[in-house]
Amino acid sequence: MKIAYDHQIFGWQSYGGVSRYFFELANNISNNKLCDVSIVSPLYVNSYLASASGDLRVMGRKMPAIRRTGRIYRAVNQLLASPMMSALLPDVVHETYYSKKRQAPKSSRVVLTVFDMIHERFPESFSKWDPLRSEKEVAVKRADHIVCISEHTRQDLIQLLGVNQEKISVVHLGFSLTEAKKVGSCMARRPYLLHVGGRAGYKNFETLLRAYAGQPALAREFDLVAFGGGDFDAEERELIGAFGLSDPQVRQVGGGDSILADLYQRAAVFVYPSRYEGFGIPPLEAMSFDCPVVCSNSSSIPEVVGDAAVFFEPASSDSIVNAIQSVLSNDSLRETLIARGRERIKMFSWQRCAEQTLDIYRKLLT
């Protein structure tokens, strides 16, 4: 079976969840000797591709991720990828993002992964000029089969776009954050609560910040560390100051996987306040480092974490604080969550994700 992945995500994402997913998928499937697997991206900036193993073929050239070059790379990829795909003539083309333009030859079956319906559920969080919703709808209609990364996303897709449920399969993601390097410089000050990822809008960091600031005893004993998501912007800094907080009590930390792994290992609690996730890998990452998880009871998050977390209502500061304090004040509960987390993460691996996705490809060709 010839399988190809298109250029879209690899042409603009150096690191990130979506490109990690497609890289792990392609890399794992390429280990099957009955599969000929290619990533067709004439120009790419993605760093994961450098670690490709097995028989995965990367058809393209690594380019530097320099500002204002994205449009040039996209234009070149759109020009060159289609004839490369036609020459390759794959049986299955798995599109790596949403596009109105088909890259696959007419004879190829097309698979699309839908990660979430955030743009449809929270349109106020995005510009009215953002083309993603319309591009997603076209891509969904074009696909022969759709993979959703959670049952919750599948139900949203059926409800919001009216997609036939027979056209959709659910395949949970894996995770692969295993590198742990003792960095220490970001966290040596005091024990801390950890937040990971984006913070704006539905990510709900403001409510977590409000909950933290509203409990002086908690704020005296624990810092709040936000990994990733970029530096605090002016509005966030103003809000932090208005709550009577300051750096380093509340601080943003950037860096790679080794720093994140170290943060998970040292955190008192990992807090995931998001109002909506298509899946949510950070709770699994936290569990893999024996970090107890408290998280929202909304969207796909309960589907992912099962009984290995303490839940809260994401709109309620009191609910968030109560969940955090229930873990901080109860060693028995903490140990129970850690033990359950160790069992929970066994359900999620990139190998399992690849095997289930490969089954979908096979069924499309029968």
VOTI-483096 format. One record per atom (N, C-alpha, C): x, y, z; residue in one letter. Coordinates in steps of 0.02 Angstrom, whole numbers, padded with zeros to 5 digits, always signed. Layout:
N
XYZA ...
This chain:
366
+00042-00060+00000M +00000+00000+00000M +00044+00063+00000M +00030+00108-00045K +00066+00171-00047K +00026+00224-00010K +00058+00255+00040I +00026+00305+00082I +00067+00369+00079I +00033+00425+00070A +00068+00489+00067A +00034+00539+00114A +00074+00582+00143Y +00051+00638+00186Y +00072+00702+00151Y +00026+00750+00148D +00041+00810+00109D +00084+00860+00149D +00098+00916+00118H +00147+00965+00143H +00120+01013+00194H +00054+01019+00202Q +00025+01078+00235Q +00055+01093+00303Q +00051+01046+00350I +00073+01061+00418I +00149+01065+00422I +00184+01027+00381F +00257+01025+00384F +00289+01087+00353F +00250+01122+00312G +00276+01182+00280G +00274+01244+00325G +00236+01241+00380W +00233+01301+00423W +00242+01288+00497W +00240+01226+00520Q +00246+01213+00592Q +00313+01179+00607Q +00358+01215+00641S +00422+01186+00660S +00414+01132+00713S +00374+01149+00764Y +00356+01102+00817Y +00282+01111+00830Y +00251+01063+00862G +00181+01072+00880G +00142+01006+00877G +00083+01007+00908G +00044+00947+00916G +00022+00915+00851G +00001+00955+00802V -00025+00927+00740V +00031+00895+00699V +00087+00930+00693S +00143+00901+00655S +00173+00842+00691S +00173+00844+00758R +00196+00786+00796R +00153+00725+00782R +00087+00735+00780Y +00040+00681+00765Y +00054+00650+00697Y +00060+00690+00645F +00070+00663+00578F +00139+00631+00571F +00189+00660+00602F +00255+00630+00600F +00254+00561+00633F +00225+00557+00693E +00223+00493+00729E +00183+00442+00690E +00128+00464+00659L +00086+00420+00619L +00127+00390+00561L +00157+00435+00522A +00195+00413+00463A +00255+00370+00484A +00289+00391+00536N +00349+00355+00558N +00332+00284+00581N +00279+00277+00620N +00260+00211+00645N +00233+00166+00589N +00193+00194+00544I +00166+00153+00490I +00221+00131+00442I +00273+00172+00435S +00328+00155+00390S +00365+00093+00412S +00358+00073+00476N +00391+00013+00501N +00357-00051+00476N +00296-00043+00448N +00261-00100+00418N +00289-00111+00348N +00318-00169+00337K +00352-00182+00274K +00305-00186+00214K +00240-00190+00228L +00191-00192+00173L +00168-00122+00152L +00196-00071+00185C +00175-00002+00171C +00234+00039+00145C +00220+00077+00093D +00269+00124+00064D +00244+00193+00084D +00279+00226+00131V +00254+00287+00163V +00298+00346+00144V +00266+00400+00121S +00302+00460+00101S +00270+00522+00131S +00311+00571+00148I +00287+00638+00164I +00309+00682+00106I +00260+00710+00071V +00274+00750+00011V +00270+00824+00028V +00327+00853+00044S +00330+00923+00063S +00393+00954+00032S +00388+00981-00028P +00447+01006-00063P +00491+01051-00020P +00461+01097+00017L +00497+01138+00066L +00463+01129+00133L +00501+01114+00185Y +00471+01106+00251Y +00516+01138+00304Y +00484+01160+00358V +00520+01189+00414V +00518+01144+00476V +00482+01089+00471N +00469+01047+00528N +00531+01010+00553N +00543+01014+00618S +00603+00985+00647S +00596+00911+00662S +00534+00886+00669Y +00526+00815+00684Y +00550+00771+00626Y +00544+00796+00566L +00561+00755+00507L +00635+00735+00507L +00676+00773+00541A +00748+00757+00543A +00761+00692+00580A +00713+00671+00623S +00722+00609+00662S +00684+00551+00632S +00664+00556+00570A +00627+00501+00537A +00668+00437+00538A +00634+00382+00550S +00668+00317+00552S +00631+00267+00509S +00649+00204+00513G +00616+00153+00473G +00625+00168+00399G +00572+00156+00362D +00574+00167+00290D +00535+00228+00269D +00524+00274+00315L +00487+00335+00299L +00528+00378+00250L +00496+00397+00195R +00528+00438+00144R +00503+00510+00151R +00549+00556+00161V +00532+00627+00165V +00552+00658+00098V +00503+00677+00059M +00516+00705-00008M +00514+00781-00004M +00572+00810+00009G +00575+00882+00016G +00641+00904+00047G +00646+00968+00058R +00707+00998+00084R +00691+01040+00145R +00732+01032+00198K +00724+01072+00259K +00745+01143+00246K +00700+01190+00268M +00713+01261+00260M +00712+01295+00328M +00747+01351+00334P +00744+01388+00398P +00676+01421+00408P +00653+01420+00471A +00589+01451+00487A +00601+01525+00501A +00606+01564+00448I +00620+01635+00453I +00554+01674+00442I +00547+01727+00478R +00487+01768+00471R +00476+01791+00399R +00413+01789+00379R +00391+01814+00313R +00410+01768+00255R +00436+01709+00272T +00451+01662+00217T +00394+01611+00208T +00347+01610+00255G +00294+01560+00253G +00254+01561+00189G +00237+01621+00165R +00198+01626+00104R +00237+01600+00044R +00302+01613+00044I +00344+01589-00011I +00346+01512-00011I +00356+01484+00048Y +00358+01411+00053Y +00292+01380+00032Y +00237+01410+00054R +00171+01383+00035R +00160+01386-00040R +00180+01442-00070A +00172+01449-00143A +00212+01397-00181A +00274+01385-00158V +00316+01335-00191V +00286+01265-00181V +00263+01251-00121N +00234+01186-00107N +00171+01173-00148N +00129+01224-00153Q +00068+01215-00193Q +00084+01204-00267Q +00138+01233-00289L +00158+01226-00359L +00188+01157-00373L +00230+01132-00327L +00268+01072-00339L +00237+01008-00311L +00198+01013-00258A +00174+00953-00224A +00126+00912-00267A +00083+00946-00303S +00033+00909-00343S +00066+00865-00396S +00113+00890-00437P +00145+00844-00484P +00186+00790-00450P +00215+00804-00391M +00252+00753-00355M +00205+00697-00332M +00145+00717-00309M +00095+00668-00289M +00073+00626-00349M +00063+00659-00405S +00041+00623-00465S +00094+00572-00488S +00157+00590-00482A +00211+00544-00500A +00215+00486-00451A +00201+00501-00388L +00204+00449-00336L +00145+00401-00341L +00086+00428-00358L +00024+00391-00366L +00008+00348-00304L -00002+00380-00246P -00017+00342-00186P -00088+00313-00186P -00098+00260-00149D -00165+00231-00141D -00207+00275-00094D -00174+00301-00042V -00207+00342+00008V -00166+00405+00019V -00200+00462+00019V -00169+00525+00038V -00203+00550+00102V -00164+00559+00154H -00190+00586+00217H -00172+00660+00220H -00222+00703+00213E -00210+00775+00215E -00193+00797+00286E -00142+00839+00292T -00118+00857+00359T -00149+00920+00387T -00192+00953+00350Y -00230+01009+00377Y -00288+01023+00330Y -00321+01079+00339Y -00382+01094+00301Y -00365+01140+00242Y -00387+01120+00184S -00373+01159+00124S -00431+01152+00075S -00443+01204+00037K -00494+01200-00015K -00468+01165-00077K -00402+01157-00081K -00372+01128-00141K -00351+01056-00128K -00371+01012-00173R -00352+00942-00168R -00281+00932-00193R -00240+00897-00154Q -00172+00881-00175Q -00168+00810-00202Q -00215+00768-00185A -00212+00698-00204A -00231+00687-00277A -00200+00638-00310P -00223+00619-00377P -00294+00592-00374P -00329+00595-00429K -00400+00574-00430K -00408+00501-00410K -00358+00460-00424S -00364+00389-00408S -00352+00373-00334S -00326+00421-00296S -00310+00410-00226S -00370+00420-00181S -00375+00381-00127R -00425+00393-00076R -00397+00444-00028R -00441+00489-00004V -00420+00544+00038V -00446+00536+00109V -00400+00542+00157V -00417+00539+00228V -00401+00607+00259V -00443+00629+00304L -00433+00693+00338L -00441+00682+00413L -00398+00713+00453T -00407+00712+00526T -00437+00778+00548T -00491+00774+00587V -00521+00833+00619V -00503+00830+00692V -00468+00881+00715F -00441+00881+00783F -00491+00909+00834F -00529+00958+00813D -00577+00990+00858D -00624+01033+00818D -00674+01060+00852M -00721+01106+00821M -00721+01172+00859M -00661+01194+00878I -00654+01254+00919I -00677+01316+00881I -00659+01322+00818H -00679+01380+00779H -00755+01385+00774H -00787+01328+00770E -00861+01327+00765E -00894+01339+00833E -00863+01314+00886R -00892+01321+00954R -00877+01390+00984R -00820+01419+00966F -00799+01482+00996F -00780+01532+00942F -00826+01550+00898P -00809+01596+00843P -00785+01664+00867P -00807+01684+00927E -00787+01749+00954E -00712+01753+00969E -00680+01696+00974S -00608+01693+00989S -00565+01703+00927S -00596+01708+00868F -00558+01711+00806F -00582+01769+00762F -00538+01793+00720S -00556+01846+00674S -00610+01823+00625S -00654+01868+00606K -00705+01851+00557K -00675+01838+00488K -00611+01858+00480W -00577+01846+00417W -00539+01780+00417W -00539+01746+00472D -00503+01682+00477D -00537+01632+00430D -00499+01604+00382P -00530+01560+00332P -00537+01487+00354P -00516+01471+00414L -00511+01400+00433L -00579+01365+00430L -00632+01397+00453R -00697+01363+00454R -00719+01342+00384R -00712+01388+00336S -00734+01371+00269S -00687+01320+00237S -00622+01324+00251E -00575+01276+00225E -00588+01207+00254E -00603+01205+00319K -00619+01141+00350K -00680+01109+00319K -00732+01148+00308E -00794+01121+00280E -00782+01091+00210E -00743+01125+00169V -00728+01099+00102V -00687+01035+00108V -00637+01035+00152A -00595+00976+00160A -00634+00916+00186A -00680+00929+00232V -00722+00875+00260V -00765+00844+00205V -00795+00885+00163K -00837+00860+00109K -00797+00820+00058K -00734+00841+00046R -00692+00809-00003R -00667+00740+00020R -00658+00732+00085A -00626+00671+00111A -00670+00610+00101A -00637+00554+00087D -00672+00490+00083D -00685+00463+00153D -00641+00479+00200H -00652+00458+00269H -00619+00509+00315H -00648+00517+00375I -00625+00566+00423I -00606+00531+00488I -00548+00549+00514V -00526+00526+00579V -00538+00582+00629V -00571+00567+00684C -00578+00614+00739C -00537+00588+00798C -00506+00634+00835I -00460+00613+00887I -00495+00600+00954I -00561+00610+00956S -00600+00593+01015S -00672+00583+00995S -00708+00547+01037E -00780+00538+01024E -00817+00605+01029E -00794+00648+01073H -00825+00714+01080H -00819+00754+01016H -00760+00752+00985T -00750+00787+00921T -00795+00757+00867T -00801+00691+00867R -00844+00657+00818R -00916+00682+00825R -00941+00685+00886Q -01009+00708+00897Q -01018+00781+00876Q -00968+00822+00890D -00971+00892+00869D -00972+00898+00792D -00933+00857+00759L -00929+00859+00686L -00996+00839+00655L -01027+00788+00683I -01093+00766+00659I -01144+00821+00670I -01143+00851+00729Q -01193+00901+00747Q -01184+00966+00708Q -01122+00989+00701L -01110+01055+00674L -01104+01057+00598L -01079+01002+00568L -01071+01001+00495L -01115+00948+00462L -01152+00911+00501G -01198+00862+00472G -01165+00805+00435G -01105+00786+00457V -01068+00732+00423V -01099+00664+00440V -01105+00621+00391N -01130+00554+00402N -01084+00517+00450N -01112+00488+00503Q -01071+00456+00553Q -01033+00395+00526Q -01058+00366+00472E -01023+00309+00442E -00957+00329+00410E -00949+00393+00399K -00889+00420+00366K -00834+00436+00417K -00848+00427+00482I -00803+00450+00534I -00781+00392+00579I -00717+00391+00595S -00689+00345+00645S -00654+00385+00699S -00653+00358+00759V -00618+00390+00815V -00553+00352+00829V -00498+00388+00828V -00433+00360+00845V -00400+00408+00894V -00389+00385+00955H -00357+00427+01005H -00283+00437+00989H -00257+00494+01011L -00187+00510+01001L -00142+00471+01049L -00078+00471+01035G -00028+00448+01082G +00007+00508+01111G +00061+00497+01146F +00103+00552+01170F +00174+00526+01175F +00222+00570+01173S +00291+00547+01168S +00340+00591+01205S +00317+00626+01255L +00362+00668+01295L +00394+00624+01348L +00454+00601+01337T +00487+00556+01384T +00554+00582+01408T +00579+00635+01376E +00645+00661+01394E +00640+00701+01458E +00681+00685+01507A +00682+00722+01570A +00753+00743+01587A +00763+00808+01588K +00828+00836+01603K +00821+00882+01662K +00861+00873+01713K +00857+00915+01772K +00883+00985+01757K +00837+01030+01745V +00856+01098+01728V +00860+01142+01790V +00804+01146+01824G +00803+01176+01891G +00800+01251+01895G +00827+01288+01847S +00832+01360+01854S +00764+01395+01855S +00714+01365+01824C +00648+01397+01819C +00605+01384+01880C +00621+01333+01920M +00574+01311+01970M +00603+01304+02040M +00665+01324+02051A +00697+01312+02115A +00669+01356+02171A +00631+01409+02154R +00610+01458+02204R +00564+01428+02256R +00508+01400+02235R +00458+01374+02281R +00420+01318+02245R +00380+01279+02282P +00334+01233+02248P +00288+01272+02202P +00262+01239+02150Y +00222+01276+02102Y +00167+01233+02072Y +00116+01268+02048L +00063+01240+02007L +00084+01250+01934L +00068+01203+01891L +00091+01206+01822L +00033+01210+01773L +00037+01257+01727H -00009+01262+01670H +00033+01256+01607H +00007+01220+01557V +00044+01209+01495V +00002+01228+01434V +00032+01266+01388G +00000+01280+01324G -00028+01350+01319G -00073+01359+01270G -00104+01424+01258G -00144+01447+01318G -00158+01512+01321R -00192+01540+01379R -00254+01581+01362R -00259+01603+01300A -00313+01651+01282A -00380+01616+01272A -00433+01655+01279G -00500+01633+01261G -00520+01569+01296G -00541+01520+01257Y -00567+01457+01285Y -00515+01419+01326Y -00451+01436+01319K -00400+01403+01360K -00407+01420+01434K -00439+01478+01448N -00466+01491+01515N -00413+01504+01569N -00355+01527+01549F -00303+01541+01598F -00323+01597+01646F -00362+01645+01622E -00383+01700+01664E -00422+01676+01725E -00466+01626+01715T -00505+01600+01772T -00459+01565+01821T -00409+01528+01796L -00360+01497+01840L -00322+01550+01879L -00301+01603+01846L -00265+01657+01878L -00308+01689+01932L -00371+01700+01917R -00418+01730+01965R -00426+01684+02026R -00431+01619+02013A -00439+01571+02068A -00377+01571+02113A -00319+01571+02082Y -00255+01572+02118Y -00248+01635+02160Y -00262+01692+02130A -00255+01755+02165A -00306+01763+02222A -00363+01730+02215G -00416+01736+02264G -00404+01696+02327G -00350+01657+02328Q -00333+01617+02387Q -00263+01637+02412Q -00260+01688+02455P -00194+01712+02477P -00149+01658+02506P -00179+01610+02543A -00139+01557+02573A -00106+01514+02519A -00144+01500+02466L -00117+01461+02410L -00061+01499+02376L -00073+01563+02363A -00024+01604+02328A +00039+01616+02370A +00033+01613+02436R +00092+01621+02479R +00137+01559+02476R +00108+01501+02468E +00146+01439+02471E +00169+01413+02403E +00131+01430+02351F +00145+01402+02285F +00148+01456+02232F +00196+01450+02186D +00198+01492+02127D +00151+01463+02074D +00139+01501+02022L +00101+01478+01964L +00145+01485+01903L +00163+01429+01872V +00208+01429+01814V +00168+01411+01752V +00173+01453+01701A +00140+01441+01637A +00194+01424+01585A +00193+01362+01562F +00242+01342+01511F +00212+01351+01441F +00252+01379+01395G +00229+01387+01326G +00179+01443+01319G +00150+01448+01260G +00099+01500+01248G +00127+01569+01236G +00193+01576+01234G +00223+01642+01223G +00227+01683+01286G +00265+01737+01284D +00271+01782+01341D +00202+01810+01360D +00194+01828+01422F +00133+01863+01443F +00127+01927+01403F +00068+01940+01376D +00058+02002+01340D +00040+02058+01388D +00031+02118+01362A +00018+02177+01404A -00045+02168+01446A -00097+02139+01415E -00160+02129+01451E -00152+02079+01509E -00114+02026+01496E -00102+01977+01549E -00061+02007+01605E -00009+02045+01588R +00032+02076+01640R -00008+02125+01682R -00053+02161+01648E -00095+02209+01685E -00142+02172+01733E -00169+02116+01710L -00214+02076+01752L -00176+02046+01811L -00117+02021+01799I -00076+01993+01853I -00062+02047+01906I -00045+02107+01883G -00033+02162+01930G -00096+02183+01968G -00153+02183+01933A -00216+02201+01965A -00235+02152+02021A -00213+02090+02014F -00226+02040+02065F -00175+02042+02122F -00128+02089+02118G -00077+02095+02170G -00023+02043+02165G -00013+02017+02105L +00037+01966+02093L +00093+01994+02049L +00149+01959+02047S +00204+01982+02005S +00251+01924+01991S +00296+01934+01943D +00350+01887+01929D +00399+01891+01987D +00424+01836+02015P +00418+01767+01989P +00361+01726+02018P +00317+01758+02057Q +00261+01720+02086Q +00218+01690+02031Q +00204+01729+01979V +00171+01704+01919V +00218+01717+01862V +00239+01664+01828R +00289+01674+01776R +00277+01627+01717R +00300+01650+01659Q +00296+01611+01598Q +00365+01582+01583Q +00366+01519+01563V +00428+01484+01547V +00424+01455+01477V +00475+01466+01438G +00477+01436+01371G +00532+01384+01368G +00538+01352+01310G +00590+01302+01301G +00565+01239+01267G +00608+01190+01265G +00592+01128+01230G +00565+01074+01276G +00564+01013+01250D +00535+00956+01285D +00570+00940+01351D +00636+00949+01353S +00672+00932+01414S +00652+00977+01472S +00641+01041+01458I +00619+01087+01510I +00548+01071+01531I +00505+01056+01483L +00436+01039+01501L +00434+00975+01543L +00473+00925+01524A +00475+00863+01562A +00497+00876+01634A +00547+00918+01642D +00571+00935+01709D +00517+00972+01749D +00481+01016+01716L +00427+01052+01749L +00373+01004+01774L +00354+00956+01733Y +00305+00906+01754Y +00330+00868+01816Y +00393+00848+01815Q +00420+00808+01869Q +00418+00845+01936Q +00428+00909+01934R +00435+00948+01996R +00371+00981+02019R +00320+00983+01977A +00259+01020+01993A +00220+00986+02050A +00189+01027+02092A +00146+01000+02145A +00082+00973+02115A +00055+01010+02065V -00008+00992+02032V -00005+01020+01960V -00031+00982+01913F -00041+01007+01845F -00114+01027+01839F -00126+01089+01816V -00194+01116+01811V -00211+01129+01738V -00268+01101+01716Y -00288+01107+01645Y -00358+01137+01643Y -00363+01204+01638P -00428+01237+01645P -00467+01247+01580P -00443+01220+01525S -00473+01233+01459S -00547+01216+01457S -00585+01259+01424R -00657+01246+01416R -00672+01198+01360R -00623+01189+01314Y -00635+01144+01257Y -00568+01118+01232Y -00565+01053+01221E -00508+01021+01188E -00533+00966+01143E -00502+00959+01085G -00518+00903+01042G -00492+00838+01070G -00438+00842+01108F -00410+00783+01142F -00378+00806+01207F -00319+00835+01203G -00285+00859+01263G -00229+00813+01284G -00169+00823+01256I -00111+00781+01272I -00077+00800+01338I -00073+00865+01358P -00037+00882+01419P -00056+00843+01482P -00120+00827+01495P -00134+00787+01555P -00100+00718+01553P -00097+00687+01494L -00063+00623+01488L +00012+00631+01500L +00041+00685+01473E +00112+00698+01485E +00125+00706+01560E +00082+00743+01593A +00090+00753+01666A +00087+00686+01702A +00038+00644+01685M +00032+00579+01717M +00095+00536+01706M +00125+00542+01648S +00184+00501+01633S +00244+00520+01677S +00241+00580+01708F +00294+00601+01753F +00269+00603+01826F +00216+00565+01840D +00189+00559+01908D +00169+00626+01937D +00143+00669+01895C +00117+00734+01917C +00041+00729+01922C +00012+00740+01981P -00061+00735+01987P -00097+00788+01946P -00154+00770+01918V -00190+00812+01871V -00256+00835+01900V -00270+00900+01895V -00337+00926+01906V -00357+00962+01841V -00418+00952+01819C -00436+00976+01752C -00510+00989+01745C -00528+01021+01690S -00597+01037+01673S -00637+00973+01662S -00701+00979+01677N -00747+00923+01665N -00783+00931+01598N -00752+00967+01551S -00786+00984+01489S -00755+00952+01428S -00793+00951+01373S -00773+00926+01307S -00742+00856+01312S -00686+00845+01278S -00657+00778+01275S -00612+00761+01334S -00600+00808+01378I -00551+00799+01431I -00567+00739+01476I -00629+00731+01501P -00645+00671+01540P -00635+00606+01501P -00648+00608+01437E -00638+00549+01394E -00564+00528+01393E -00520+00576+01397V -00448+00561+01395V -00421+00540+01463V -00438+00577+01515V -00405+00564+01580V -00440+00511+01622V -00503+00494+01606G -00538+00442+01644G -00544+00459+01717G -00526+00411+01760D -00531+00421+01832D -00466+00443+01863D -00418+00465+01822A -00351+00481+01846A -00341+00555+01858A -00394+00591+01872A -00390+00663+01884A -00446+00685+01931A -00438+00744+01960V -00491+00777+01997V -00520+00831+01951V -00586+00830+01943F -00618+00876+01896F -00645+00938+01931F -00650+00992+01891F -00682+01053+01914F -00724+01083+01858F -00767+01128+01876E -00807+01166+01829E -00765+01225+01805E -00748+01228+01740P -00699+01278+01718P -00722+01351+01725P -00787+01363+01730A -00810+01432+01737A -00808+01456+01808A -00794+01412+01856S -00798+01429+01927S -00729+01431+01959S -00709+01490+01983S -00646+01497+02019S -00646+01454+02082S -00702+01453+02116D -00707+01414+02178D -00697+01340+02164D -00727+01316+02110S -00720+01246+02092S -00648+01228+02076S -00614+01273+02041I -00543+01262+02025I -00501+01259+02088I -00510+01307+02132V -00472+01308+02195V -00485+01246+02237V -00548+01227+02243N -00565+01168+02283N -00531+01105+02256N -00529+01099+02189A -00497+01040+02159A -00422+01040+02174A -00390+01098+02166I -00318+01103+02179I -00303+01087+02251I -00340+01118+02296Q -00326+01109+02368Q -00341+01038+02391Q -00389+01004+02359S -00404+00936+02378S -00345+00890+02367S -00305+00905+02315V -00245+00865+02301V -00187+00887+02346V -00178+00952+02354L -00122+00977+02393L -00127+00957+02467L -00188+00949+02491S -00198+00936+02562S -00209+00862+02579S -00207+00819+02530N -00224+00748+02541N -00172+00704+02506N -00123+00680+02545D -00070+00639+02516D -00097+00573+02487D -00149+00546+02519S -00178+00484+02495S -00209+00493+02426S -00246+00548+02418L -00276+00563+02353L -00222+00574+02300L -00170+00609+02319R -00115+00622+02273R -00085+00556+02248R -00071+00510+02294E -00042+00446+02275E -00091+00405+02232E -00155+00410+02248T -00206+00374+02207T -00206+00400+02136T -00204+00466+02128L -00204+00496+02061L -00141+00475+02022L -00084+00474+02056I -00022+00454+02022I -00027+00382+01999I -00052+00338+02042A -00059+00267+02023A -00108+00258+01966A -00164+00293+01968R -00213+00288+01914R -00185+00316+01849R -00146+00370+01855G -00115+00399+01796G -00068+00351+01762G -00030+00314+01801R +00016+00265+01771R -00021+00212+01731R -00080+00193+01755E -00120+00145+01719E -00154+00177+01658E -00177+00238+01667R -00214+00272+01613R -00171+00281+01551R -00109+00300+01559I -00067+00316+01500I -00052+00254+01459I -00062+00195+01487K -00051+00133+01449K -00100+00126+01390K -00155+00164+01394M -00206+00160+01342M -00189+00201+01281M -00137+00243+01285F -00123+00290+01232F -00050+00284+01209F -00040+00267+01146S +00027+00264+01118S +00022+00280+01044S +00077+00305+01016W +00079+00319+00944W +00075+00255+00903W +00102+00201+00930Q +00098+00138+00893Q +00025+00115+00886Q -00012+00121+00940R -00082+00102+00938R -00121+00148+00891R -00107+00212+00895C -00139+00261+00850C -00124+00244+00777C -00062+00226+00762A -00042+00209+00693A -00077+00146+00670A -00080+00095+00713E -00112+00032+00694E -00186+00042+00677E -00220+00081+00718Q -00291+00093+00706Q -00303+00134+00644Q -00258+00182+00631T -00264+00223+00571T -00249+00182+00509T -00201+00138+00513L -00185+00094+00456L -00244+00048+00440L -00280+00026+00490D -00341-00014+00478D -00392+00025+00437D -00397+00090+00451I -00443+00133+00413I -00422+00137+00340I -00357+00146+00328Y -00332+00147+00260Y -00349+00082+00223Y -00338+00026+00257R -00352-00039+00225R -00425-00046+00205R -00469-00026+00251K -00541-00032+00238K -00563+00013+00180K -00530+00069+00172L -00546+00114+00117L -00530+00082+00049L -00481+00039+00049L -00458+00009-00014L -00489-00058-00030L -00533-00082+00014T -00564-00146+00001T -00634-00137-00031T 
